[in-house]
Amino acid sequence: DTQTCVVTSLEDLGDRSDPRAPCALLKCALVVAGVVDVDGPPLQEQLQHGLELTSWSRVPTGSGLGTSSILAACAVAVLREGS
């Protein structure tokens, strides 16, 4: 299953706290890493040149291996390094 999410406004990040929302983990990582300030200026001003973030995993959902936690930590680390 491939899922693509395009975020064009701060409102698109509003569902980041819902684990069932599309791309919630990556949306949350953008905020936690400080790349996007949801209380700040419009997204286009914050990400003037845009940003593409891609992730994938072959581990089955619900495997109990902590894949979401690992992915979240890696995403935040990469985003912080790049900002």
C-alpha positions in Angstrom: 0.0 0.0 0.0 1.3 3.4 -1.0 0.0 6.5 0.5 0.8 10.0 -0.6 -0.1 13.1 1.4 0.3 16.6 0.2 0.3 19.3 2.8 -0.3 22.8 1.4 -1.5 24.7 4.5 -1.2 24.7 8.3 -4.8 23.4 8.4 -3.7 20.2 6.7 -1.6 19.5 9.8 -4.7 19.7 12.1 -5.2 15.9 12.2 -1.6 15.1 13.1 -2.6 13.9 16.6 -5.0 11.3 15.2 -3.1 8.1 14.6 -5.6 7.0 12.0 -5.1 10.1 9.9 -3.1 9.8 6.7 0.6 10.6 7.3 -0.1 11.7 10.9 3.3 10.5 12.1 5.2 12.5 9.5 3.0 15.5 10.0 3.7 15.4 13.7 7.4 15.0 13.1 7.4 18.2 11.2 6.0 20.0 14.2 8.0 18.3 16.9 11.3 18.8 15.0 10.5 22.6 14.8 10.4 22.6 11.0 6.8 23.9 11.0 5.2 26.2 13.6 1.5 25.6 13.6 1.0 28.9 15.3 3.3 30.7 13.0 3.0 32.3 9.6 1.5 30.5 6.6 3.1 27.3 5.6 4.3 28.7 2.3 6.3 31.3 4.2 7.8 28.7 6.5 8.7 26.3 3.8 9.6 28.7 1.0 11.3 26.1 -1.2 8.9 23.3 -0.2 9.8 19.9 1.4 9.4 16.3 0.4 9.5 13.7 3.1 9.3 10.0 2.1 9.1 7.0 4.4 8.3 3.3 4.0 8.4 0.1 5.9 8.0 -3.6 5.2 7.1 -4.4 8.7 3.4 -5.3 9.0 1.1 -2.9 10.8 0.4 -4.2 14.4 3.5 -6.4 14.5 4.5 -5.1 17.9 8.0 -4.3 16.8 7.7 -0.6 17.6 8.1 0.5 13.9 6.1 3.7 14.4 8.3 4.7 17.3 11.5 4.0 15.4 10.1 5.8 12.3 9.1 8.8 14.3 12.5 9.1 16.1 14.3 8.8 12.7 12.0 11.4 11.0 12.5 13.9 13.8 16.3 13.3 13.8 16.6 13.9 10.1 14.3 16.9 10.1 16.2 18.5 13.0 19.5 17.8 11.2 18.3 19.5 8.1 16.8 22.6 9.7 
